[in-house]
Amino acid sequence: MKVLHVLDWYRPFGGAERLLFSQLELLEKAGHENIIVANDVPGQNQTNQRPEYFLKYLEVGFARVHPISLLGGSRWIRQLRAELSDIIARHKPDVAHVHNMQNPFAIQAVTRGLPTVRSVHDPRLYCFTDWKLLPDQSICSHPLGRPCLTQGCIPWSPLALSTVVRQVPFRLLHLKAHRAVDVMIAESHAVFDSLLQNGFPREQLALLPNMTPGYGDWEEVSRFNVQHHEPGNRTVVFVGRASYEKGIDYLVEAMALVPSPWKLVLVTGGPHFANVRERVRALGIEDSVEFPGILSYEETRTHYARADVVAFPSVWLESFGLVGLEAMAHGKPVVGFRAGGVPDWLEDGHTGFLAPLKDAKQLAAKIQQLLDDPELARRLGRNGFERVAQKFNGEIYLRRLLGIYERAIGKRRASAPA
């Protein structure tokens, strides 16, 4: 099978992007062919391991697009359509797989030419402000539509020139373009329910939980952990973007409530980083906190191995949470908030603990319970390892993914003119 992958970022720096590279490896090991079409921006990871194309207008900032583009006749749109059509004609893929990519005109061009599936990695498809968070930072429970006005996410004034207002017509067109996608892939029940809420029929949807590569059997993983673990340090590790929605502020607040000694390792960087460092200083815990920065995945593995507990304190409608699987694949218990898709993989009391959303005291209590009871932490970590090996492995994922591709191809054939 030939698969055309259409995406924004082509480098493994976030959960969605790491999942993409795992998909590519699984498909190619099984004898399938991948063709990449990615956004033409600095920092892309051209590998030359497969056909790779980088198109200038593939990803667009909705707020910067002139309203005349709504008519679809702008020069850049015609150029993009022509380039996509040429790639499709050259390689003749069987199916297109759209990943994180925000451009209704690209979606239209792909769905017209190929059976198409789309992985939904975040709420940008159905949220004007990206993260499904209301102005008071609570999780939004509404579909895209009038509540976006009544809840204050979009200003009422027609004269408002905010970034959100300028994006509205293009985001609506983007959402509409997805009605023609053959199969929409939800990573979790939370995403599945959000798609239903926003008008996608159940028969258009597929539930496909994420996966993570294995690192050998339990003995191999244990040996790797022993090489890097520091007994007695009571180490808590966070891996993720430094931003409000990832809950790093709540984790810092929680750790200040945990009796010392302990070590908090924040493998992070991003727009909120300076605020996090300032809060650490204000709480007087800077001597117990490490900031190793943004690391490669191999370097990050050593910090998973160091951990007694891995924290996953997301406070948004988390689509899945690949870091949680990675931690469990290293035999580590996870403590997180009950948010979005997290309960799909974090089994409370069996592979870690779930705390009520934004409850720093309960988060601290769950972390402290594992730090104070190393045997419990080891047992839950082993349970997590087994759960990943049995339910979130590459073999199961590939079989389900190929089934979704076949479903999209069959759906398109059934609707074709006789």
N, C-alpha and C positions, 0 to 999 in steps of 0.2 A: 504494500500500500504506500502511496505517496501522500504526504501530509504537508500542506502549506501552513506554516505558523506565522501569524500576523500579530505584532506586539510592539510595545513601546521600548522597554529597556532590554537589552541583550547582554546582560552581565549578571552574575549570581550574587547580588548584594542584599537582596531582601527575600522574604519567604516566597512570594510569588515567582520571583526570578530564579531562585534555587530550585523550586518545583519544576519550572520549565526545563532546566538543564537535566534534571532527573528524568523527565518525560522523554527528552531527546535521546538520552542514553538508553533508556528502556526500549524505545521504538527501534533504534538502530541495532541494538543487540539481537532483537527479534527479527531482523531482516527488512525492516521498513525504511523508507527514505524520507528525510526531512528537508524542507526548503524553508529558509528563514527570510521574512520581510520585516525589517525593524526600522525604527525612527533614525534619521540621519542627524545625529548630534554627537558632540565629543564624548568620549568615555565608553563607547560601545566596544564590546569584546569580540572583535572579528577573529574567528578561529580558523577559517579555511578548511574545516572538517566536513563541511556540507555547503550546498549553494546558499549564499548569504547576500541579501540585497538591503541597501539602506536608502530609504526614500525621504526626501526633504520634507514633504508635507503630510507624512503619515500620521503624526500626532500633532494636534493643534490645541492652542490655548483658546478656549471658547470666547473669553472676554476680549481677545485681540482680533477676532474675525469680524470683518465688515458685514453688516446686515445683508448687503446685496448677495452674499454667498448663500443665503437661504434659498435662493432660486437655483443654485447648483450650476451656474454658468460661468463662474469665475475661472480665470486662466489656470490658477494653481489646482483647482478641482479637476479640470479637464486633463491637466498633466498627470495628476495622481491616478486618475482612472485609467489613462492610457498606459502608465507604467505597470499598474497592477494587472491589466488585461494582457500586456506583453509577457509578464512573468508566468501568468496562468497558461497562456498559449504555448510558451516555451517548454514548461515542465509537465503540463497536463496532470496536475495533482488530482487525487480521488476525493479529497475533502480538505476544507480549510478549518484551522483551529485558531480562533481569535483569543488572545490573552488580554492583558491590560492594554487597552488602546482606545483613545477617546477621539473619534472622528466619524460622524455619521456618513460622510461621503465615502470613506474607505469601507465601512460596513456595507453600504449599498453596493459598491463595486464588487466586493467579494461574494455577497449572497446572491447577486445576479448570475455570477459565473460558476459557483461551486456549492455543493452541500456544505453547510457551515455549522460549526459548534462554537460556543463562546463560554470561556471560563470566567465566572464572576468572582474576582478576588477581593473586592471592596465595594462600598455603597455608592461610588461615584455615578454609576449608571442611573440610580434612582434617588439621588440626593444633591440638591443644588450647592450645598456647602461641604460636600465630599465625605464627611465622617459620620453622618446620621446622628449628629449631636445638636441639640437645641441651643439657643443663646445662653441658657443657664447651665450648659454642659451636661445636661441629662440626656439619656439615650432617647431618640425620637421613635415613637411608636406609630407614626402616620405614614401613609403612602405619599408619593410625590403628587402635589396638587394644591388645592386651596389651603390646607393646613400650613403649607410653607409660608403663606402670607399671614394667616391668623396666629401662628406661633412666633412670628417675628424673624424668620430666617431670610425673608425677602422683604425689603421696605415697601410700605404701601404707596409711597409717592411715585407717580409716573415720571417725575423729573429726576428721580434718584439715578445717579450714574455709578453706583457701586459695582465692583467686580461681579458680584452675584447677579445683579440685575442684568448686566450686559450679557451674561452667559445664558440667561433663561431660554431664549428661542432656540439656541443651538443644542442645549441639553435636551429640550423637548424633542427636537428632530433626531437627536442621537438615540433617545429612548424608543422613539417610533421606529427607527431603522432596525432595531433589534427584534421587532415583531416578525421580521422575515428570516431570522436565524432559525435553523432547523431544530437544534437542541441547545438549550441554555444549561450549563453545568453549574450546580450549586455545590460548594465545598462542605456545607454544613446544613443542618436543619434550619438554623437561623437565616441563612441566605435563601434557602428554598422557600421559607415562609415569606420573606421579603419580596421575592419575585412573584409569588402568588398574590400578595397584597397589592403589588403594582400592576396587576392585570395580565400577567403571563399565565396562560392555561397550564394546568398540571401536565397535560400530555406533551407540552413543549419542554418540560424540565427533566433533569436527571440529577440525582444525588451522587457525587463522587468525592468521598473524603480524601484528603491529602495523604501522601506517603512520604517516607524518608528512607534513604538507603540504609541497609544494615551494616554493621561493623564487625561482623563475625558472631560466633556463638558467645554464650555467657562467659566462658573462661577467657576468651580473647578480650572482650570488653572489660572484664575485671582486671586483667593484666595491664591494660592501657590505663585504667583508672588508678591503679596502685602506683604507677609511675609518676603520676601528677598530683594525687590527692595528698593533702597535708593534715593528717589526723590531729584532732584537738583544736584546729583553727576555727571550727564552726562557720564554714564558709557558705554564703548565700550568693548565687550568681543570677544576674539579669542580663539577657541578650536581646537587643532590639533598639529601635529608633528612639532617640531622645525627643519625645513629643508628648503633649498632654494626654492624647488618647491611649497611649501605651501604659499609662498609669505609674510612671516612674516616680512622680511626686508622692503618690500614696505609699509606694514601697519605702522611700526614704523616711517618711513619717512613721511607718510601721517599725522599721529597724531601730529608730530612736527609742521605741518602747520595749525592745527586746534587751534583757539584761546582758551586759558584756561579760566575757569577751566574745566577739564575733567579727567576721570579716565580710563586707559587702563588696562584690566585684561587679561593676557596671560596665559591661561591654557595649558601649553606646557612643553615639555622636548624633548631631543633628541640630535643628533650630532651637530646641529647648535646653541645650546642653549647659549654657551659662547659667540659666535659672536653677538647674539641678545642683550645680557646684555651689552656687550661692546658698541654696537651702541646706545643703550638707554642712556648710560652714556655720550657718545660723543655728543649726541644731547641735553644734559642737561635736560632731561625730566624724570629722574629716580624717582623724588618725585611723579609723576603722574602715574607710572606704577607698577602694582602688578604682582608677579610671584608665584601663588599658587602651581605650579608644576603639575605633572601628577596625576590626580585624578580618583577615581572611578566614574562610571556613575551617581550614586545618588548624589555624591558631586558636580559633574559638573552641575547637574540640578539647584542647587542653584545659580550658576553663570549665567546660562541662565536667571534665574528669576531676577537677579540684573541688567541685561543689559537694556539699552535704545536702543542699536544697537548691532547686532552681525556681525562681519566682517568675510568675507570669501575670502581672497585675493590670491587664488591659481594662479600660473603663468605657470603651465604645462597643458598637455592635461587631465585635471581632468576627471576621469571616471564618476563620479556623484557628490559626495559631501554630505554624509549623515548628516554632522554637520548642513548643511543648513536646512534640513527637521526637525532636532531636535529643532533648534532655532525657526522655524515657528510653530512647535507643541506647543511651549511655548508662542506663541503669540508675537514673536519678529521680527521686520523688519531686513532684511539682506542686507548688501552692499558687493558686490564682483566684481571681474574682469570678463569680458566676456571670459571665457576659458573653452574649452572642454564641458562637460555635464552640466555646471552650468546653462545655459539658459533653460535647460529642466525643472528646478523647480523654478528658481528665475525669476519671471515675472517683468520686469523692469517697475517701476512706479506704480505697483500694490501690490507686496509683499516686495518690497525693491528697490534697485537701482543697475544697472550694470554700471561699469566704463570701459573705454578702457583698454586693457591689459597693465599692468605695468605702468599705468599713475597715479603716486602717488598724483599729484595735483587734478585730477578728483576724485580719491578715497577720498581724504580729503574733497573735496567740497560736495560730496554726504553724507558723515558721518556728516559733520557740518550741512547740511540742516536738517537732522533728529534730531540732538541734539538741534538745535535752534527752532524746531517746534514739541514739544511733542505730539500735537494732530495728526499731520501727522504720526508720528512714531507709535502711538497707532492704527491709522486706517490701516496702512500698515501691522502692526503686526496682527491685527484681520483678515485681508484678507489672510495672510499667514496661520493662524490657520485653516481657512475654506478651503483653498486649500489643505492642508495636509489631513484634515478630509475627503474630497471628492475624492481626486485623489491618495493619497499615503498611504492609510490605509491597515491594515492587511488583511481584507476580500477580497479586490480587488487583493492584491498581491498573496494570497494563491490560489485564483481561477485561476489566470494566471499561477502560478507556476505548479499547478497540470495539467493544460492544456499542458504545455511544457513537463512534464513527460509523459503524455499520448501520446503526439506527438512522443517522442523518442521511446517509447515502440511500437507504431504502425509502425514507420519507420523500426524498427528492424524486426518486424514480417513480414512486407511486403517483406523484402529482404532475409528472411530465405529460404533455399531450401524447395521445396514442399515435 
